[in-house]
Amino acid sequence: MKICNYIGSVINLIPLQNSCSMVSEEIKQMTNEDLAAALKNLGVRVGPITVTTRVVYERKLARVQQEMPQETAPAVLNFCMCLRGSL
């Protein structure tokens, strides 16, 4: 019984947040070009964005945005959305 309690307490320390849930709807709705531009604007090297790599780049953008100051992150997305309108 003590082992079960110990395992249970260890499991509670493991974050259950799914990395997919970190990705905002705004990021999910970006075009591949907008996603690449946002990442490049943040200094992230970007390869081809395909069906199989898109999820990786969405998570990477979400992670980078979480690590940056809160007032900067929305400005990056707005900048990329404005670029789309000017093209």
For each residue, the residues with C-beta under 8 A, 3 or more apart:
1: 4 5
2: 5 6
3: 6 7
4: 1 7 8
5: 1 2 8 9
6: 2 3 9 10
7: 3 4 10 11
8: 4 5 11 12
9: 5 6 12 13
10: 6 7 13 14
11: 7 8 14
12: 8 9
13: 9 10
14: 10 11
15:
16:
17: 21 22
18: 21 22
19: 22 23 59 62
20: 23 55 59
21: 17 18
22: 17 18 19 59 62 63 66
23: 19 20 27 28 58 59 61 62
24: 27 28 62
25: 28 29
26: 29 30 77
27: 23 24 30 35 58 61 62 77
28: 23 24 25 58
29: 25 26
30: 26 27 34 35 38 80
31: 34 35 84
32: 35 36 49 54
33: 36 37 84
34: 30 31 37 38 80 81 83 84
35: 27 30 31 32 38 39 49 54 57 58 61
36: 32 33 39 40 46 49 57
37: 33 34 40 41 80 83
38: 30 34 35 41 42 61 76 77 79 80
39: 35 36 42 44 46 57 60 61 64
40: 36 37 43 44 46
41: 37 38 76 79 80
42: 38 39 61 64 65 68 76
43: 40
44: 39 40 60 61 64
45:
46: 36 39 40 49 57
47: 53
48: 53
49: 32 35 36 46 53 54 57
50: 53 54
51: 54
52: 55
53: 47 48 49 50 56 57
54: 32 35 49 50 51 57 58
55: 20 52 58 59
56: 53 59 60
57: 35 36 39 46 49 53 54 60 61
58: 23 27 28 35 54 55 61 62
59: 19 20 22 23 55 56 62 63
60: 39 44 56 57 63 64
61: 23 27 35 38 39 42 44 57 58 64 65
62: 19 22 23 24 27 58 59 65 66
63: 22 59 60 66 67
64: 39 42 44 60 61 67 68
65: 42 61 62 68 73 76 77
66: 22 62 63 73
67: 63 64
68: 42 64 65 72 73 76
69: 72 73
70: 73
71: 74 75
72: 68 69 75 76
73: 65 66 68 69 70 76 77
74: 71 77 78
75: 71 72 78 79
76: 38 41 42 65 68 72 73 79 80
77: 26 27 38 65 73 74 80 81
78: 74 75 81 82
79: 38 41 75 76 82 83
80: 30 34 37 38 41 76 77 83 84
81: 34 77 78 84 85
82: 78 79 85 86
83: 34 37 79 80 86 87
84: 31 33 34 80 81 87
85: 81 82
86: 82 83
87: 83 84
